Amino acid sequence: MAAARGGPQAGSGDRALSDLLLEFSRAQYRARDGGGGAGGGARVERIERRCLELFGRDYCYSLVPNANGEICSHYPRQIVLLDYESHDRERHAFESTVQVGKLQDLIHRSKMARCRGRFVCPVILYKGKHICRSATLAGWGELYGRTGYNYIFSGGSDDAWADTDDLSEEDPAFRNADSQLFDKVRGHDIKLLRYLSVRYICDLMVENKKVKFGLNVTSSEKVDKAQRYADFTLLSIPYPGCEFFKEYKDRDYTAEGLVFNWKQDYVDAPLSIPVSLTQALNIDWSEYQSWDLVQQTQNYLRLLISLINSDDDSGLLVHCISGWDRTPLFISLLRLSLWADGLIHASLEPAEILYLTVAYDWFLFGHMLADRLSKGEEIFFFCFNFLKHITSQEFSAAPPPRRKSLPPGFTLEEICMLQQRDRGSTTSLSSDFSLGVESSPGVVGSFTYEAVELMPAGAQAQAAWKKNRSSSPHAALWSRAQLSEDGPAAMGSLEAKSSSSSSSNHSDHFLRIGSSPLEVPRPRLGSSNDRAARLEEVRAAFLATYSHTLGLRSAAPSPVGTGGIGSLLEQLARGVGLRGSGSSSTL
């Protein structure tokens, strides 16, 4: 049960990911089939071992055995329970309080409560909080129509179900039995949620209940008549199912401007979020039905990050219907976003975190990639291509850099009137100056001063600088008014960061200290936005491998450089450049 640390290295990152995608595209993973079809068992075992090795780089963990799919056919054969970060010097500062034996018992008792037996499963440990995934609650149609935990496997879409007995939910003969059965199985589900300290339940379903053949085959916490889940904070955040992503693919993989049709008959779950959880986000949630796919995904991700970043110790559950399309989309985005901030999986390289999330969050939890590709429902591709839209700091869970106050005796205008003396190069300033301010409201952009010296040290030097600043021929005079009039392009002696939060690529540009105020901005992948660089590298690695392994399927020819496939190929070329033609990461 104890975690393995380190372990054998896994070989070339590009080759390993290619092998993984090929195996992924052949058939849906099933634990009960030994992890793979004919000849696939050995390949799946390598994938499973690699995931454990990557988890073991940063965590001590325990394993919940599921060797033959006895608790869930489409969950990993070895379910990882993260205990604590192995690099944490305080060891136990953020330690999970969950014991694997108790967890295993609760899982066995509660597994019938949710659709297809996909119980609440912890998958990410962040500050001692468990981020969990599952399917939605099983309805009476599934509970009565199937015995044990060997649920139906349609091999089709997220809402495909086999025939069930033609029974009426309103039949009085079943009402009392329904109540007793639901009390029992949902009671065990609630105990499991409480044991994992889950408080927030985020439901991505666009319907209140899944109706098939006139029967309520699934339900959800938000419409539980007995209000069994009233003690949890329920968030209904409806998000389109995998079928909608055929439109994404048919628009040449362009999500901008793609809006879901909320007027369809089966869509009856409105967005519902407690006001107390939305006040700090500055998002007009009443407009959610007008958001395109980019805006909706961005805003939901920001909401999830704000929940796990709250000051309490509460965990989070994310689920859709079956838990293998929309659920891994947001679990994967959360894992990659927290990793990019350096908050989880800190020792993993971009190729390694990419492998881990594709293998564990998608493949081993039963996403039906082959089926989705055959139908053009490319939600899996969307997930990793979407990383370009979350590179800015508004999606960061890391605390913002600490602001430094102005030193005594100086105003912001005086700091900005920088006297350059004895300049040895276009990027260095006098050693008489030292860092004093990080950023200040009211000034265009946000300033970073990594190695820039702005203030003369010592009281005498400050007084002399104040006295001479207006007459010195070397003084650079920028005030708030001039900054406002001239804009960022005029800030040649200051370093300004420009960040976009639109639905296009987020990028950061900087004006270097010194030289001309009209110097053209140039990109820099430095410490000021490692998040963007790390996410772009993950995305580049994915695009490169996906392109030559599975390929992109254009619905119609589109000119190169005008968007869609042409834009993706351009991005792919840039991505390969990021990695270097001869480089290969080790997994």
Buried (B, 14 or more C-beta within 10 A) or exposed (E): EEBBBEBEEBBBBBEBBBBBBEBBBBBBBBBBBBBBBEEBEEBBBBBBBBBBBBBBBBBBBBBBEBEEBBBBBBBBBBBBBBBBBBEBEEEEEBBBEBEBEEBBBBBBBBBBBBBBBBBBBBBBBBBBBBBBBBBBBBBBBBBBBBEEBEBBBBEEBBBEBBEBEEBEBEEEEBEEEBEEBBEEBBBBBBBBBBBBBBBBBBBBBBBBBBBBEEBBBBBBBBBBEEEBBEEBBBBBBBBBBBBBBBBBBBBBBBBBEBBBEBEEEEBBBEBEBEEEBBEEBEBEBEEBBEBBBBBBBBBBBBBBBBBBBEEEEBBBBBBBBBBBBBBBBBBBBBBBBBBBBBBBBEEBBBBBBBBBBBBBBBBBBBBBBBBBBEBBBBBBBBBBBBBBBBBBBBBBBEEEEEEEEBBEEBEBBBBBBBBBBEBEEEEBBBEBBBEBBBBBEEBBBBBBBEEBBBBBEEEEBBEBBBEEBEEBEEBBBBBBEBBEEBEBEBBBBBBBBBBEEEBEEBBBBBBBBBBEBEBEBEEBBEEBBEBBBBBBBBBBBBBBBBBEBBEBBBBEEBEEEEBBBBBBBEBBEEBBEBBEEEEBBEB
